[in-house]
């Protein structure tokens, strides 16, 4: 077997969302694609999920922060002919400032900055939401979307 197969995750964990109950209009629970449990020593937490209709409840991602970890939040459209179009609109409050997102995007949220809620204003096409939380190798350390175990 090749040396780096141990670093390849092809069977994600489905762990974020199990405490929130059902959320209609999106993949729930989401997929954890990287963590110290999946790849020991990676020390990063990557979580991804499809949003395919207006989420209900909306918002379902509350105001929260990550005291020790920087976070990147990506919203990725699914139209290969127009990859910059998100196919929806989101209001994402960061540091008290509402940001309008309607294009494929990546947002850097420094450690300790309060962010959320995320409120979907429209969903015309499915899109991916991905979080990458640096220096957080476990679900408890990452606390994606304000998760409290």
C-alpha positions in Angstrom: 0.0 0.0 0.0 1.2 3.5 -0.8 2.7 5.5 2.0 0.1 8.3 2.0 -3.2 6.3 1.9 -3.3 6.8 5.7 -3.8 10.5 5.0 -6.6 10.0 2.5 -10.2 10.2 3.8 -12.7 8.5 1.6 -15.2 7.6 4.3 -16.3 10.7 6.1 -17.8 10.8 9.6 -21.3 12.1 10.0 -21.1 13.9 13.3 -22.0 17.6 13.1 -25.8 17.9 13.4 -26.6 15.0 15.5 -27.4 17.2 18.5 -29.5 19.8 16.6 -32.3 17.6 15.3 -33.5 17.6 11.8 -32.8 20.6 9.5 -34.8 20.5 6.3 -33.3 21.7 3.1 -29.8 20.7 3.8 -27.6 17.7 4.3 -27.7 16.9 8.0 -25.6 15.6 9.6 -22.8 17.1 7.5 -19.7 15.3 6.5 -16.5 15.6 8.5 -13.7 15.1 5.9 -10.7 15.8 8.1 -9.9 15.6 11.8 -7.3 14.0 14.1 -9.6 11.0 14.5 -9.7 10.5 10.7 -6.0 11.4 10.1 -4.0 11.4 13.3 -1.9 14.5 13.6 -3.7 16.5 10.9 -4.9 19.1 13.5 -7.5 20.6 11.2 -11.2 20.1 11.1 -13.0 20.2 7.8 -16.7 19.8 7.5 -19.0 20.1 4.4 -22.6 19.8 3.6 -25.0 20.5 0.8 -27.7 23.1 1.0 -30.4 22.2 -1.6 -33.5 24.1 -0.4 -34.4 26.8 2.1 -33.2 25.5 5.4 -35.8 25.0 8.1 -35.3 26.2 10.8 -33.6 29.3 9.4 -31.3 30.4 10.8 -29.9 27.2 12.2 -26.3 28.3 12.7 -26.3 30.6 15.7 -23.9 33.3 16.8 -20.7 31.7 18.1 -17.0 32.0 18.1 -13.9 29.8 18.2 -11.6 31.1 20.9 -8.5 29.3 19.9 -8.9 28.6 16.1 -9.0 30.6 12.9 -11.9 29.5 10.6 -12.4 29.6 6.9 -16.1 29.4 5.7 -16.6 28.5 2.0 -19.9 28.7 0.1 -19.5 27.0 -3.3 -22.0 27.1 -6.2 -22.9 24.1 -8.3 -23.3 25.6 -11.7 -20.3 24.5 -13.7 -21.2 27.0 -16.5 -21.2 29.9 -14.0 -19.1 28.7 -11.0 -19.0 32.1 -9.3 -22.8 32.1 -8.9 -23.8 30.7 -5.6 -27.3 29.9 -6.5 -28.7 31.5 -3.4 -28.2 34.4 -1.0 -27.0 34.3 2.6 -26.7 36.9 5.2 -23.7 36.1 7.4 -23.1 38.3 10.5 -19.4 38.6 11.3 -18.2 40.8 14.2 -21.7 42.4 14.2 -21.4 43.3 10.5 -24.0 41.6 8.2 -22.3 40.3 5.0 -24.4 39.5 1.9 -23.1 36.4 0.1 -24.5 35.5 -3.3 -21.3 34.3 -5.1 -19.0 31.4 -4.5 -16.8 32.7 -1.7 -14.3 32.1 1.0 -14.3 34.0 4.3 -11.6 34.1 6.9 -12.8 34.5 10.5 -9.9 35.1 13.0 -10.0 33.2 16.3 -12.2 34.8 18.8 -14.4 36.8 16.4 -18.1 36.3 17.0 -19.9 35.2 13.9 -23.4 34.1 13.0 -26.2 33.8 12.6 -26.2 32.7 9.0 -29.6 33.3 7.5 -30.5 32.0 4.0 -32.5 34.6 2.1 -33.0 32.4 -1.0 -31.9 29.1 -2.5 -32.3 28.6 -6.3 -29.8 25.8 -6.7 -27.8 23.5 -4.5 -24.6 24.8 -3.1 -21.9 23.5 -0.7 -21.1 25.0 2.6 -17.6 24.1 4.0 -15.8 25.0 7.2 -12.1 24.6 7.7 -11.0 25.2 11.3 -7.3 25.4 11.8 -5.6 24.0 14.9 -8.7 22.1 15.9 -8.3 18.4 15.4 -11.5 17.2 17.1 -15.2 18.0 16.9 -15.2 19.4 20.5 -12.2 21.7 19.7 -13.7 22.9 16.4 -17.2 23.5 17.6 -18.4 24.0 14.0 -21.6 26.1 13.7 -21.5 26.6 17.5 -21.7 22.9 18.2 -21.5 22.2 22.0 -21.0 18.5 22.8 
